[in-house]
């Protein structure tokens, strides 16, 4: 009925320069917000119809927040008030810099300026078995799958007769102690203490183990050693087993094997160990820097092109202060998006562009209820409740402009006083599609 | 790995009488709330891990509310404060009244008292084609599928070149003008007026048609003629095309054909035309009354059994006042659950049971923002804003005890002042699995 011949991008012709933005993350939306439909025709492509506030995605996975609290439809964000703005929900096939064309599943589009803001995806370092069996946490569907898996593991642990299987259902292994891994581990530890014993009075939660595994010699490696030390102490106080300098060798869906031979049986392995750029076909391979990022100059121009830019996590900009590129967090993406908007306006007026200069506002991570760590400019390190308040304010502040703010706030306040999570609904049971017996179990017990 | 041999229901032995409740709807939860673990061991089975406030399910389908606002985990509702209560997420195979046993996928369980509270499911009157291609609205996954379909139809209408296909994407046919159909039609009409033109500036929403189709001669047939007339007027004022005395002959996924020959091309047909009891194997066929319900006496006892009860929508209790049984809404289920709890306590004390007497509090339906109709006891009929306020208070009142209350309230207040819906996220694109081309389209464009 509907096939590709009957579809087209349906973007109006224009005499203004056309800016095509690929990706509605922090970089893309901040660029569009600062551009005007009076000067440019702006086209945004994304394979999702929403912008996500990914720093809170772990909350969706641990049943603290629903997706609508951390995501906002892009069409709502850029509604009819945005002149000559066109969003298309579409998958990109590639770019052709020679003809200045973006290729999509339903047709090609000429650009005057192309902005690649595609961000990153999970990096399994080529280990297909780990990719197949572990849970990553980069998208809302992934977070909902992980949430279903967590809840189903408690249900299944309640009804299994085999103590070994029960233990493997109650062993949770989180690989990678960056912010996502740390926040996930802290959140699970709080559920174990405050929520789960009430829900599952028949289960012995002293047998539930949370392992946080990191290849380097400290947790939160991008933060200061002070923050790392505080974080590890907080986590260990909460009963998380932190394993440093430990690398995963393999995971077959039942047993994690670490380099060196140690093994843990676990049904739930969360992979938060690294990301790589979500690249687009059509750019020369020699532009791809470490971490699968695209090399750009200090104007975010992709090396060798005047009209192609990359911003945010996908961009690798080497500067004196940041010889390994900027950190892969929201701030560089936001600032690059805003800065590039100014430079595009300069370009069409034939004015020289200005260099991007990253203003480091510091970094924050939350470990649990009223506990966080912060590295602030001026070598200032905070911990505990003060850092938690800072974390809360920064996140609420950046959610401004989102309707979600209200929901997030009321949820946070509610949880603060009650320790309660309201969203422990198994909406679509997670089915590990490669494991026939598991599938049989869940399909026969399917909930819908 | 996990197979059925390794699982068991794992319910502790007991010397108390064991009450097994099948279903965590309004009947089941109100029964359990009034029973005490001091007198009984209480076991609840459900194939979902949550209780849903289904009168608001249409809000999930039209992106007004997220699932957590209308559903509550059963384990949270009956937590450790409920002595000797045991919830199991499990699918029921049947009952054996001779051995007093409930059979599940993972083992059998003996009962002293069995309460069937399984409610209803959509009734397609044997029309398999309609069942295959239309959307029903009885469960959260169904509501989320319908939401995805609605949002995708606008996205696809934005990019199709073929005006016939665009029109069929913008034709929405709702079959059945009961409360669900009416609320769905009203909600879609409000989206068309207040929300969609901002999101899709390139689409001409004067071409979006909402058809509400009813086989009988008025909308809301269970309510008073006054309420029906008011409702039809409100709907028509909002631009809904109401088609009475109209029956669906067939729907092949592209064209709805009505009895008499009229046809409408539509990609989205919502089936809200009827329900039938969600029966359990093992009871004699002659007990099944009209609408697939189980015949009970005025103690909710299933005919012929002293120890099997049915409550709520699944129960057919013929009384002088209600010769066709009680209406299929929340109130009879709530009252029967509460009443049966008292009777079970009487039974174990060898006291005589008391008859169930339904207290009709009236009925309510909402048509749109600040418009509703109400039939109250004493032949009192309300409409407009007053009925809407009544609707709001009744729904908020029955959400008390739910955390959701807060979320629902804040969402409602927010929407009241902004006309805004925050949850237009296509989280898991709906795939019409029987249509190869559509699947190809969506799978290749999949969002996750």
Interface residues (C-beta under 8 A of the other chain):
Chain A: X1 X2 X3 X4 X6 X7 X8 X9 X10 X47 X48 X49 X50 X66 X67 X68 X71 X72 X73 X75 X76 X79 X80 X86 X88 X89 X90 X91 X105 X106 X139 X140 X141 X142 X144 X151 X155 X156 X158 X159 X160 X161 X162 X165 X197 X198 X199 X200 X201 X202 X253 X254 X267 X403 X404 X406 X407 X410 X411 X414 X420 X422 X423 X424 X425 X426 X427 X428 X435 X437 X438 X440 X441 X444 X445 X446 X447 X448
Chain B: X1 X2 X3 X4 X6 X7 X8 X9 X10 X47 X48 X49 X50 X66 X67 X68 X69 X71 X72 X73 X75 X76 X79 X80 X86 X88 X89 X90 X91 X105 X106 X139 X140 X141 X142 X144 X151 X155 X156 X158 X159 X160 X161 X162 X165 X197 X198 X199 X200 X201 X202 X253 X254 X403 X404 X406 X407 X410 X411 X414 X420 X422 X423 X424 X425 X426 X427 X428 X435 X437 X438 X440 X441 X444 X445 X446 X447 X448
